[in-house]
Amino acid sequence: MKRPLLTTDYLDRAVDLFGDDIGVIADDGTEFTYGELGERVDRLSNALDDRGVEKGDRVALLSPNSHYFIETLYATMQIGALFVPLNFRLQPEEYDYLVDDCDPTVLIADYEYAGKLEHLKGESDLESWIAYDAAAVDGEWDDYETVLEESSPEPPENVDISEEDDATILYTSGTTGDPKGVVHTHRIQHYHAMIHAHHVEFEDDDTILWTSPMFHINGWGHIYGLTGIGGTHVILRNFDPGAVFERIHEYHVSFLGGAPTVLNMLLEYHEEADVPTSGEKPVRVETAASPPPKQTIRRTEDELGWRIIHAYGATETGPLITTSNSRRKIADGDKYDIINKPGFATLNTKIRVVDEDGEDVPTDDETKGEVVARGNQVLDRYWNKPEATERAFNDRVDDWFHTGDIATIDENKMITIVDRKKDIIISGGENISSIEVQDTIYEHPDVQVAAVIAVPHEKWGETPKALVVARDGSDLTEDELIEFTRDHLAHYKCPTRVEFRDSLPQTSTGKIQKFELREEHWSDAEENVN
């Protein structure tokens, strides 16, 4: 018997099997059982239907981490509409393109961020605007809780939904042009949730602390997989290291996500505050975004006592397509070398590393190529961008998704990300991995955050430069850090310049925005590398 793979299956199972159990603990401490969550979802679905949302329409949400993020996702999808989460950290004018591109029927916003969209009311045909705590928002908005109260708690009328129907549009950062809307179908999201739940070892007594932004991470399977398993979601509206440790201890959190920069912030806080790092359960932390320095992995496991699960992927790939979470491989090799690798392909996923002619590179862990992938969790297409879709699947090799990441692959079929295409530094004809240089810099005890980029050089075309945030109280100098790298790397790889800063620009997930740093240095020069 064949049943469609729908995203709504996960909430349906939670309500059916765990209806009396706490499913969500809101940022303010309010607890919702899965039964209560299911009723709120049904009420919102009916409200959306009353506002004219039909199958295939879009519902956009601008919100930090919240219980109503989860509610809006399921309420939208169970009536066959597409859920479009927006990055709440953008500037007001940056929403103009996104809203115009996805053309939502209803837009829901958090009270703190609704003002960023107010200017669109005179420029958009959109008529239905809902705000969480509308009384705190300037302008005319329907109040979210009032909307729910006035709507029927009965399940909405059945909509014929296929697993091939679109479920969500997730926008990329748009660092090289207009943002691209990544379209995932119900089947893609459902399938990825199952893969993810297996590889991060979800169980029904797991409790997740939402430290990563939901608008980015909803495709990672937590909202689906952990819900379907019957675990508990603890919401953290805004990331704060102190609050993270408090809630881990109070709610016995067993799982959280954290990019390397987030882990470094938590390590720094713990070093100064010496707070408990767990409750009654051991903690697993999934790290992704950019490859974590080995020093960060060691300190997280040794000082915090958390087990790191390293995963890799992109918005377009669900995103999880590889993981190094293998007890067998860790037992057979160097623990930190294995964990540091993005790893091997996940279940029913194919990974290749190919050269510019589309041929597989040798499995020598040295020869570089681009990572291409196939799997049920890979995007369907880019919204309204057929040419970009065609390029993404047919650049070096036909019918494989091209990630844009440069990697090596070893004899165990485990990949190591060397860099993004645009982050490879070509100095005097030599290819230099900025990640390798960063990893070395992170080994210095006085370094808190580091990024290595290519900057113009009169002789070599371009050369590595390090942007560094030093630890408080450090008197580290440029010459000392350059000399440190020369003790560990071939000299041509070492930075020729070091600039110390108070902070570095980061994405919502903690990934350093190198494109901003590069723009500072290449504004009056033509880059040698596209």
C-alpha positions in Angstrom: 0.0 0.0 0.0 1.3 3.4 -0.9 0.5 6.4 1.3 1.6 10.0 0.4 4.5 11.4 2.4 3.1 14.6 3.8 4.6 17.1 6.3 1.4 17.1 8.3 1.8 13.4 9.1 4.2 14.4 11.9 1.8 16.6 13.8 -1.0 14.2 13.2 1.0 11.4 14.9 2.0 13.6 17.8 -1.6 14.6 18.5 -2.8 11.0 18.2 -0.1 9.4 20.4 1.1 12.2 22.6 -1.9 14.5 22.8 -1.7 14.8 26.6 2.1 15.3 26.7 3.8 18.7 26.7 4.9 19.4 23.1 5.9 23.0 23.2 7.2 25.3 25.9 6.9 28.9 24.7 9.6 31.5 25.3 7.5 32.9 28.3 7.2 29.5 29.8 3.6 28.8 28.7 3.2 25.0 28.0 1.1 23.5 25.2 0.3 19.8 25.0 0.3 18.3 21.6 -3.5 18.2 21.8 -3.6 21.9 22.5 -1.1 22.6 19.7 -3.2 20.6 17.3 -6.3 22.6 18.2 -4.5 26.0 17.7 -3.3 24.8 14.3 -6.8 23.8 13.3 -8.1 27.2 14.4 -5.5 29.0 12.3 -6.1 26.8 9.3 -9.8 27.8 9.4 -8.9 31.4 9.8 -6.6 31.3 6.8 -9.4 29.6 4.8 -11.8 32.4 5.8 -9.3 34.9 4.5 -9.2 33.3 1.1 -6.1 31.1 1.3 -6.5 28.2 -1.2 -4.3 25.3 -2.2 -1.2 26.6 -3.8 -1.4 30.0 -2.2 1.4 31.4 -0.1 1.4 32.4 3.6 4.4 34.4 4.7 5.6 34.7 8.3 8.1 37.1 9.8 8.9 35.9 13.3 11.7 35.0 15.6 11.6 31.6 17.3 8.1 31.2 18.7 5.3 28.6 19.3 3.2 30.3 16.6 6.0 29.7 14.1 5.3 26.0 14.5 1.5 26.6 14.4 1.7 28.7 11.2 3.8 26.1 9.4 1.4 23.3 10.1 -1.8 25.4 9.7 -0.6 26.5 6.2 0.5 23.1 5.0 -2.6 21.2 6.1 -4.8 23.3 3.8 -2.4 22.8 0.9 -0.8 26.3 0.9 2.9 27.1 0.9 4.6 28.3 4.1 7.1 31.1 3.5 9.3 32.0 6.5 11.1 35.3 6.2 14.4 36.2 7.7 13.6 38.6 10.6 17.0 40.2 10.5 16.7 41.9 7.2 16.2 45.7 6.6 12.7 46.9 5.7 13.5 47.5 2.0 14.9 43.9 1.7 11.4 42.5 2.2 10.1 44.3 -0.9 11.6 41.7 -3.3 10.7 38.7 -1.2 7.0 39.6 -0.7 6.7 40.6 -4.4 8.3 37.3 -5.5 6.2 34.9 -3.4 3.0 37.0 -3.5 1.4 35.8 -0.3 -2.3 35.8 0.3 -1.8 36.3 4.1 1.2 37.8 5.9 1.7 37.1 9.7 4.3 39.0 11.7 5.6 39.2 15.2 4.9 42.4 17.1 8.6 43.3 17.3 9.1 43.0 13.5 5.8 44.0 12.0 6.9 47.6 11.6 9.5 46.4 9.0 6.6 45.5 6.7 4.3 48.4 7.3 5.5 50.3 4.3 4.4 47.4 2.0 0.7 48.0 2.8 0.6 50.8 0.2 2.6 49.0 -2.4 1.1 45.5 -2.2 -2.2 44.0 -3.2 -2.0 41.9 0.0 -5.1 42.6 2.1 -4.8 40.2 5.1 -2.2 41.2 7.8 -2.1 39.4 11.1 0.2 40.3 14.0 1.1 38.5 17.2 0.1 41.0 19.9 -1.4 43.5 17.4 -1.9 46.0 20.3 1.9 46.5 20.4 2.1 47.2 16.6 1.6 50.5 14.9 -0.9 50.4 12.0 -3.9 48.2 11.3 -3.3 44.5 12.0 -5.6 41.6 13.0 -4.6 40.2 16.4 -3.3 36.6 16.2 -4.8 35.3 19.4 -8.2 37.0 18.6 -8.1 35.4 15.1 -7.7 32.0 16.7 -10.4 32.6 19.3 -12.9 33.6 16.6 -12.1 30.6 14.4 -13.5 27.0 14.6 -11.5 24.5 16.6 -12.7 21.7 14.3 -10.3 20.2 11.8 -10.5 22.1 8.5 -12.2 20.5 5.5 -10.1 17.9 3.8 -7.9 19.2 1.0 -6.6 16.8 -1.6 -2.8 17.1 -1.0 -0.3 15.1 -3.0 3.3 14.4 -1.7 4.5 16.2 -4.9 2.6 19.4 -4.0 4.8 22.3 -2.9 5.0 22.8 0.8 7.4 25.6 1.5 9.6 28.3 0.0 12.8 29.0 1.8 14.8 32.0 0.6 18.6 31.9 0.3 20.6 34.9 1.4 21.0 36.4 -2.0 24.7 37.2 -1.6 25.4 37.0 -5.3 22.1 38.5 -6.6 18.4 38.4 -5.8 17.5 35.8 -3.1 16.4 32.5 -4.6 13.3 30.8 -3.3 14.0 27.2 -2.6 10.9 25.1 -3.2 10.5 21.9 -1.2 7.5 19.6 -1.7 5.7 17.6 1.0 7.7 14.5 0.0 11.0 16.4 0.2 10.4 17.8 3.7 8.9 14.5 5.0 11.7 12.5 3.6 14.4 14.7 5.1 12.7 14.7 8.5 13.0 10.9 8.6 16.7 11.0 7.5 17.4 13.7 10.1 15.6 12.0 12.9 17.7 8.9 12.4 21.1 10.5 12.1 20.7 12.8 15.1 19.1 9.9 17.1 15.8 11.5 18.1 13.7 9.7 20.7 10.4 10.5 22.3 12.0 11.7 25.5 14.2 14.2 23.7 13.9 17.9 24.5 15.2 20.4 21.9 16.2 23.9 22.8 15.6 26.2 19.8 18.9 28.1 19.7 19.0 28.4 15.9 16.5 30.5 14.0 13.4 28.6 13.0 13.0 30.5 9.7 16.3 29.0 8.6 16.2 25.6 10.3 12.6 24.5 9.7 14.0 22.5 6.7 16.3 20.7 8.9 13.6 18.4 10.1 13.3 19.4 13.8 9.8 20.8 13.5 8.7 17.7 11.8 10.9 14.9 13.1 11.0 15.7 16.8 7.2 16.5 16.7 6.4 13.2 15.1 8.6 11.3 17.6 6.8 13.1 20.5 9.7 15.1 21.8 9.4 18.5 23.5 10.3 21.9 21.9 11.6 24.6 24.2 11.5 27.9 22.5 14.2 30.6 22.9 13.1 33.8 21.3 16.5 35.4 21.2 19.9 33.8 21.5 21.6 34.6 24.8 24.3 32.3 26.2 23.1 32.7 29.8 19.5 31.8 28.8 20.8 28.8 26.9 22.5 27.3 29.9 19.6 28.2 32.2 17.0 26.4 30.0 19.2 23.4 29.4 19.4 22.9 33.1 15.8 23.8 33.9 14.1 21.7 31.1 16.7 18.9 30.9 17.4 19.7 27.3 19.1 16.9 25.4 19.5 18.4 21.9 20.3 21.8 20.4 21.9 23.3 17.3 24.8 25.6 17.1 27.1 26.9 14.4 30.8 27.1 15.3 30.5 30.8 16.2 27.6 30.0 18.5 29.6 27.2 20.2 32.4 29.6 20.7 30.1 32.2 22.4 28.8 29.5 24.7 32.3 28.3 25.6 33.3 31.9 26.3 30.3 32.4 28.6 30.8 29.2 30.4 34.5 29.9 30.9 33.6 33.1 32.8 30.3 32.1 34.5 31.0 28.4 35.3 27.3 27.5 35.0 25.8 23.9 34.8 26.0 22.6 31.3 23.2 20.0 31.5 20.1 18.9 33.4 19.2 15.2 33.9 20.0 14.2 30.3 23.2 14.2 28.3 23.4 16.9 25.6 23.9 16.4 21.9 24.6 19.5 19.8 24.3 19.5 16.0 26.8 21.9 14.3 26.7 22.9 10.7 26.8 26.2 8.7 30.6 26.3 8.3 33.1 23.6 9.3 33.9 23.8 13.0 37.5 24.3 14.0 38.9 21.2 15.8 39.7 23.4 18.8 36.0 24.2 19.1 35.0 20.5 18.9 37.5 19.6 21.5 36.5 22.3 23.9 32.7 21.7 23.4 33.1 18.0 24.2 35.7 18.3 27.0 34.6 21.5 28.8 30.8 21.4 28.2 30.5 17.6 28.1 28.3 17.8 25.0 28.5 15.3 22.2 28.9 17.0 18.8 27.1 15.8 15.7 28.6 17.4 12.6 26.2 17.7 9.6 26.5 19.3 6.2 24.1 20.5 3.6 22.4 23.6 2.2 18.9 25.1 2.1 18.6 23.4 -1.3 19.3 20.0 0.1 16.8 19.7 2.9 19.6 20.5 4.1 21.2 17.4 5.6 23.1 15.3 3.0 26.1 14.2 5.1 27.0 13.5 8.7 30.1 12.2 10.5 27.9 10.8 13.3 29.4 7.3 13.2 30.4 5.5 16.4 32.2 2.9 14.4 34.3 5.3 12.4 35.0 7.5 15.4 36.2 4.3 17.3 38.4 3.3 14.4 40.1 6.7 13.8 41.1 9.9 15.3 38.0 11.1 17.1 38.3 14.8 16.4 39.5 14.3 12.8 36.3 12.2 12.2 33.9 14.6 13.9 35.5 17.6 12.1 34.6 16.0 8.7 31.2 16.8 7.3 31.2 13.0 6.7 29.5 10.5 4.5 26.2 10.5 2.6 23.1 10.1 4.7 20.5 7.4 4.1 19.5 7.0 0.4 21.6 10.0 -0.6 24.4 10.0 -3.2 27.4 12.3 -2.9 30.2 12.8 -5.4 33.2 15.2 -5.6 33.8 16.1 -9.2 36.4 18.1 -11.1 35.5 20.8 -13.7 34.9 18.1 -16.3 32.4 16.3 -14.1 34.7 13.4 -13.4 35.1 12.0 -9.9 38.2 13.1 -8.1 40.5 10.4 -6.5 39.6 9.3 -3.0 42.9 10.5 -1.7 41.6 13.2 0.7 43.7 15.7 -1.2 42.3 16.3 -4.7 39.7 19.1 -4.7 36.4 19.1 -6.5 32.8 20.4 -6.2 30.3 18.5 -4.1 27.3 17.3 -6.1 24.4 15.4 -4.6 21.3 13.4 -5.3 18.6 12.5 -2.8 14.9 12.7 -2.0 15.6 15.7 0.2 17.0 17.8 -2.6 15.0 20.8 -3.7 12.4 20.6 -6.4 13.3 23.9 -8.0 13.9 27.6 -7.5 10.7 29.6 -7.3 10.2 31.6 -10.5 13.9 31.0 -11.6 14.0 28.2 -14.2 17.4 29.2 -15.5 19.0 29.1 -12.0 17.4 25.7 -11.5 18.9 24.4 -14.8 22.4 25.6 -13.8 22.1 24.2 -10.3 21.4 20.7 -11.7 23.5 20.6 -14.8 26.7 22.7 -14.3 29.6 20.2 -14.2 27.5 17.0 -14.5 23.9 16.5 -15.5 21.0 15.8 -13.1 23.1 16.3 -9.9 22.6 19.3 -7.6 25.7 21.4 -7.5 26.4 22.7 -4.0 29.1 25.2 -4.8 31.2 23.8 -2.1 34.8 22.6 -2.8 35.8 19.4 -1.0 38.1 16.4 -0.9 36.9 12.8 -0.4 38.8 10.0 1.4 38.9 6.2 1.0 36.0 5.9 3.5 33.8 8.1 1.3 33.9 10.9 3.9 34.2 14.4 2.5 36.1 17.4 3.9 34.8 20.8 2.9 37.8 22.9 1.7 35.9 26.0 0.9 33.1 27.6 -1.1 34.0 28.2 -4.7 34.1 31.9 -4.0 36.2 31.5 -0.8 39.1 29.7 -2.4 42.1 32.0 -2.5 44.3 31.8 -5.5 47.6 33.5 -4.7 50.4 33.3 -7.3 48.7 30.4 -9.0 48.4 28.4 -5.7 45.0 27.4 -4.4 44.6 28.1 -0.7 41.8 26.9 1.5 40.6 29.7 3.7 39.1 27.1 6.0 42.5 25.4 6.5 44.0 28.7 7.5 41.1 29.6 9.8 41.4 26.2 11.5 45.1 27.0 12.2 44.3 30.4 13.6 41.7 29.0 15.9 44.3 26.9 17.5 45.9 30.0 19.0 44.5 30.4 22.6 43.9 34.1 22.2 41.6 33.9 19.2 37.9 33.9 19.7 36.5 34.4 16.2 38.4 34.4 12.8 37.7 34.7 9.1 40.2 34.4 6.3 39.5 36.1 2.9 41.3 37.0 -0.3 42.4 40.6 -0.6 44.2 42.3 -3.6 47.9 41.9 -3.8 50.1 43.8 -6.4 52.4 40.8 -7.0 50.4 37.7 -6.3 47.0 38.9 -7.5 45.4 38.1 -4.1 46.7 37.0 -0.7 45.1 35.7 2.5 44.1 38.2 5.1 42.8 37.3 8.6 40.0 39.2 10.3 40.2 38.3 14.0 38.3 38.9 17.2 40.7 38.3 20.1 39.7 37.1 23.5 39.1 39.7 26.2 42.4 40.8 27.8 44.6 39.5 25.0 47.5 41.5 23.7 48.0 39.3 20.6 49.7 41.2 17.7 49.6 40.9 14.0 53.2 39.7 13.8 52.7 37.1 16.5 49.7 35.6 14.8 51.3 35.5 11.4 54.3 33.8 12.9 52.1 31.3 14.7 50.5 30.3 11.3 54.0 30.0 9.7 54.9 27.4 12.4 52.0 25.2 11.3 51.4 25.9 7.6 53.3 26.2 4.3 54.3 29.8 4.2 52.4 30.6 1.0 49.1 29.7 2.8 49.7 32.1 5.7 48.0 35.4 6.0 50.1 38.4 5.0 47.9 40.7 7.0 45.9 40.4 10.2 43.2 42.9 11.3 41.8 42.8 14.8 38.1 43.8 15.2 35.5 43.9 17.9 33.1 41.7 15.9 32.6 40.1 12.5 29.3 40.2 10.5 27.3 37.0 10.9 24.2 35.4 9.4 21.3 34.4 11.5 22.8 30.9 12.0 26.2 32.2 13.1 28.0 31.8 9.8 30.5 34.6 9.2 29.4 36.7 6.2 32.6 36.7 4.2 31.0 38.4 1.2 30.6 41.6 3.3 34.3 41.4 4.4 35.4 40.8 0.8 33.4 43.8 -0.5 35.3 46.1 1.9 38.5 45.1 0.2 37.5 44.6 -3.4 35.3 47.7 -4.0 37.9 49.4 -6.0 39.6 46.3 -7.5 38.4 43.6 -9.8 38.4 40.2 -8.1 40.5 37.5 -9.8 38.2 34.7 -8.7 34.4 34.6 -9.4 
